[in-house]
Amino acid sequence: MTGTRDFNAAAATWDEEPGRVRMADSVARAIRETIRLSPEMDVLDFGCGTGLLTLRLQPFVRTITGIDTAPGMLAVLEKKVRDQDLSNVRAQLVDVEHGEVPAGKFDSVVSSMTFHHIRDVGPVIGRLAALIRPGGCLAIADLDSDEGKFHDSNAGVFHFGFDRCAMMKQFEAAGLCSIRNRTAAIVTRPSGTFTVFLMTGEKPR
């Protein structure tokens, strides 16, 4: 699990993989079924990439801010925002893994398929939880344990999926409560069939 992946180089063609788009559809649906999104909510999408999840949640909230560490990915999202003339979507270059956080507080923080690229997930979950308003929710979608078979290349992959019980303990350590999980997506690839979980936890009021 060494090496890095050039997400900037991949950005231009990122959305061309149908499976990636289907997964975003499934994860967005699972989030909407689990969290009561409303026009009064401000949401943060951590590891937003080209905005596949961001833009699927955008119609249901007041604002949504997508953050990522790859300028190329954010440039694709920003072009979508301009082309669709969206006024409630922001894209920001923020490196939460290395201690940066966006300004402000959010009613919910969401993330899809980002955490297996994070070396030390505990501090990142803690930083994201600190951004959530009391009563708000953290929602993370990522791979169940996959033995390293999901990706064609494991460059930049630090976790071969996650054990749900271990991830739940990370949520608890961040002070979240009412923690739940469900299967958000099932992905079939030549290397096998993989499940993506959605774990949610609430910030105490």
N, C-alpha and C positions, 0 to 999 in steps of 0.2 A: 504494500500500500504506500508506495513512494512515488515521487515525481509530481508534476503539476499538469493540469489540463488548461489549454488556452481557450477560455470561454469567449474572449474577444474575437478570435478567429472563427469560432463556431457560430457567432451571433447571427450572421447574415442568412444562414440556412437553418437556423435552429427550429423554426416553426414548420419546416417542410416535412418533418417526420410525423406521420399520422398518429402513431402510438403516443407521442408526446402530447399532441392536442387532445386525444381521447382521455389521457390521464388527467389533464387539466380540467376537462369537463367533469370527470368523475369526482375529483377532489373538490372542485367548486360546489358540486351538488351535495357532497357529504358535509361540507362546511355549512351550507345554507340549511341543511336539514338538522344540523346540530346546534348552531348558533343562531339566535334570533337577530339577524341583521336588520337594520332600520335606517331610514333617511337621517337620523340624528347621530349616527355613528361615524367616528373617525377610525380608520383601520390602517395598520402597517403591514406590508407584505415583505418579509425578510427573505432575501435571496430571490428577488422577483424575476431575474432574467429578462426576457423579452416581454414580460407582462401577461403571459398566458393565463395565470390565475388572477392577477391584478384586474384585468379587464373583464373577467367573468364575474367578479364581485362588485365592480364599479357601479352598476346600475342600482344596487341595493343599499348603498351607504352614502353618507354625506361627502366624505373625502376618503381617498385611499392613496397612501404613499408607498411607492415601491423603492426598496433600497437593495443595492448590490455592490459588489466590488469590481465588476467588469464594465468599464465604460462602453465597450462595444454593445453589450446587452442593453444597457440603459439607453443608448442611442436609438436602438430599434424600438424600444418602448416609447421614447419621446416622439419618434416619427408617427407611431400609431396614434398617440394622443393628439398630435397636430392634425393628422389626416381625418380623425373622427371628431375633431373640434370638442374635445372633452375638457371641461373646466374643473373637474373635481379629482384629477389624477396628477400626482407629482412623482418625479423620479429623482432619486438622490444617490450620489456615490458615498457610501458609508461602510466602513469596515468594522462591524460589531465584534468580530473575532479578536481584533487587536485593540479593543477598548473604545472605539468610537460609537456614539449613539446619536440618532436624530433628535432634533429639538422637539419638545412638547410631549404630551401624553396621548394615549390612544385607548379607544374602547375595546379593541381587539387587535391582537398581533397574530398573523397567519404565516405559514411557511410551507412550501411543498418541495420535497426532493432536494433539500439543501443540506440537511444536517449530516448526511453521510460524507459530505465534503469538509466537515468541520472537525479539526483534530481533537479539540477538547470541548465537548458539548455543554458541560455543566455551567461554566462561566457565561457562555452565550445565552443559555436559557435564563440564567439569573439576570443578565442585563436586559433581555427582552421583557421578562416579567416585571422588572422595575419600571418599564415604560407604560404599563397598563394601569388604567384608572381602576379604583376600587369597584368590584362587581364586573369588571371586564374579563376577557378570556384570551388565553393563549391556545392556538390550534396548530399543531405540527403534523404534517403528513410526510411519511418517509417509509422506506422499505423495511419489511420484516426481514429477519436474518436470512441472507441469500447465498452464503458460502462463497461470495465473490463472483457469482456467475451472471449477475444482472448486466454488468457493463462489458462491452467488448474489450475495453482497456480499463484497468483500475488505476491509471494515473490520476492523482488528485483525489482518490477515494481512501478515506481513513477508517471507514467502518463498513463491513459487509452486511449492511442492514443493522437492525436493532432488535434486541429482545424487548418486548413491550413492558414487562415487569421492571426491567432496568430503566427504561425511559420514564416510567411512572415515578420511580424513585427520584429521578432528576427533577421532575415537576414538583414533587413534595419538597425537595431540598430548596427549591426556589420560592417556597411559601405558597404554592398554589393548592387549591382544594377542589372538591367535587370533580376529581379526575376521572375521565372516561376514555375508552378507546373503542374503535370500530374499524372494520375493513372498509377502506374508501375506494380502492380500485384493485382490479386483478389484471395483470399484464402478462400476455403470452408472447414469448420470444423463442427463437430457435434453441436457445440454451435452457429453456424451461418456462414454467409458470410461476409468477411472483406476485405477492400481495403487498399492497401499500396500506398502512394503517393511518388513521387519523386519531391523534390523542389531543384531548382538550382538558384544560384546567382553568379554574376561576381564581381571580384575585379577590381575597377576602374584602368585604366591605368594612 
